[in-house]
Amino acid sequence: MDWERLPASRWGLRQMGVVLLLASYSAAHHLWALVHGRTGDPPPPAYLLALMAFLCFSFGAALVLHGHHFFDKVKISERWRQARPTIEADPTPAGEQAAHSDRRPDALEKRFARSNSSHE
């Protein structure tokens, strides 16, 4: 039996979500206290607290809402199970590609030459 199907994990995952939501609240509260009343750029720890608040809230909400269903297998439609076509390698040698990588196509070179000659 998978551990996520055990009865203890059903409530354990949701409780872990609640803990993460409380950690998010705590980080947001400390962030507010750190930047409230200041002018100018926020101090560097403010960005870390904002990141912690966002991540803890996101994962906490997912665990509280989904619980043990967070690990459910998802059936993928036949349409999306098809293998993607692979990109074939370019037969041009690597050295030759590097030599011509900075060249413009001929049509663009002519257009560029015409636009430069009109400005002179």
C-alpha positions as CSV (number, residue, x, y, z in Angstrom):
1,M,0.0,0.0,0.0
2,D,1.3,3.4,-0.9
3,W,2.0,5.8,2.0
4,E,-0.3,8.5,0.6
5,R,-3.3,6.1,0.8
6,L,-2.8,5.4,4.5
7,P,-5.6,6.9,6.7
8,A,-3.0,8.9,8.7
9,S,-1.7,10.6,5.6
10,R,-5.2,11.8,4.7
11,W,-5.2,14.1,7.7
12,G,-1.5,14.5,7.9
13,L,-1.2,16.1,4.5
14,R,-4.0,18.5,5.3
15,Q,-2.4,19.4,8.7
16,M,0.9,20.0,6.9
17,G,-1.1,22.4,4.6
18,V,-2.4,24.2,7.7
19,V,1.1,24.5,9.1
20,L,2.3,26.0,5.8
21,L,-0.6,28.4,5.7
22,L,0.3,29.5,9.3
23,A,4.0,29.9,8.2
24,S,2.7,32.0,5.3
25,Y,0.8,34.3,7.6
26,S,3.8,34.6,9.9
27,A,6.1,35.5,7.0
28,A,3.6,38.0,5.6
29,H,3.2,39.6,9.1
30,H,6.9,39.9,9.5
31,L,7.2,41.4,6.0
32,W,4.5,44.0,6.8
33,A,6.3,44.9,10.0
34,L,9.6,45.2,8.2
35,V,8.5,47.5,5.4
36,H,5.6,49.4,7.0
37,G,6.4,53.1,7.4
38,R,9.7,52.9,5.5
39,T,10.4,55.0,2.4
40,G,12.6,54.0,-0.4
41,D,13.7,50.5,-1.4
42,P,12.7,47.6,0.8
43,P,15.6,45.8,2.6
44,P,16.9,42.6,1.1
45,P,15.3,40.3,3.7
46,A,11.9,41.6,2.6
47,Y,12.2,39.8,-0.7
48,L,13.0,36.5,1.1
49,L,10.0,36.9,3.3
50,A,7.8,37.7,0.3
51,L,9.1,34.5,-1.4
52,M,8.5,32.4,1.7
53,A,5.0,33.8,2.1
54,F,4.1,33.1,-1.5
55,L,5.5,29.6,-1.6
56,C,4.1,28.5,1.8
57,F,0.7,29.8,0.9
58,S,0.7,28.1,-2.5
59,F,1.8,24.7,-1.2
60,G,-0.3,25.0,1.9
61,A,-3.5,25.8,0.0
62,A,-2.8,22.9,-2.4
63,L,-2.4,20.5,0.5
64,V,-5.4,21.7,2.4
65,L,-7.7,21.6,-0.6
66,H,-6.4,18.4,-2.2
67,G,-5.0,16.4,0.8
68,H,-4.1,12.9,-0.3
69,H,-5.6,13.5,-3.7
70,F,-2.5,15.6,-4.4
71,F,-0.8,12.4,-5.5
72,D,-3.6,10.9,-7.6
73,K,-2.7,9.5,-11.0
74,V,-4.1,11.4,-13.9
75,K,-5.4,9.8,-17.0
76,I,-3.9,11.5,-20.0
77,S,-6.0,11.6,-23.2
78,E,-4.7,9.5,-26.2
79,R,-4.2,12.8,-28.1
80,W,-1.5,13.9,-25.7
81,R,0.1,10.5,-25.3
82,Q,1.4,10.5,-28.9
83,A,5.1,10.9,-29.2
84,R,6.3,14.3,-30.4
85,P,8.2,14.4,-33.7
86,T,11.9,14.8,-33.2
87,I,13.9,17.6,-34.7
88,E,16.4,16.2,-37.1
89,A,20.0,17.4,-36.8
90,D,21.2,20.1,-39.3
91,P,23.5,18.4,-41.8
92,T,25.7,21.6,-42.0
93,P,29.0,21.1,-40.2
94,A,29.3,23.2,-37.0
95,G,32.3,25.2,-38.2
96,E,30.4,26.2,-41.4
97,Q,27.4,27.3,-39.3
98,A,29.6,29.5,-37.1
99,A,31.2,31.1,-40.2
100,H,27.8,32.1,-41.6
101,S,25.9,32.8,-38.4
102,D,26.5,36.6,-38.6
103,R,25.5,37.0,-42.3
104,R,22.1,38.4,-43.3
105,P,20.0,37.0,-46.0
106,D,20.5,38.6,-49.4
107,A,17.1,40.3,-49.5
108,L,17.8,42.0,-46.2
109,E,21.3,43.0,-47.3
110,K,19.9,44.8,-50.4
111,R,17.2,46.5,-48.4
112,F,19.7,47.6,-45.7
113,A,22.1,48.9,-48.5
114,R,19.2,50.9,-50.1
115,S,18.1,52.5,-46.7
116,N,21.7,53.5,-45.9
117,S,22.3,55.0,-49.3
118,S,19.2,57.2,-49.0
119,H,20.5,58.7,-45.8
120,E,23.8,59.8,-47.2
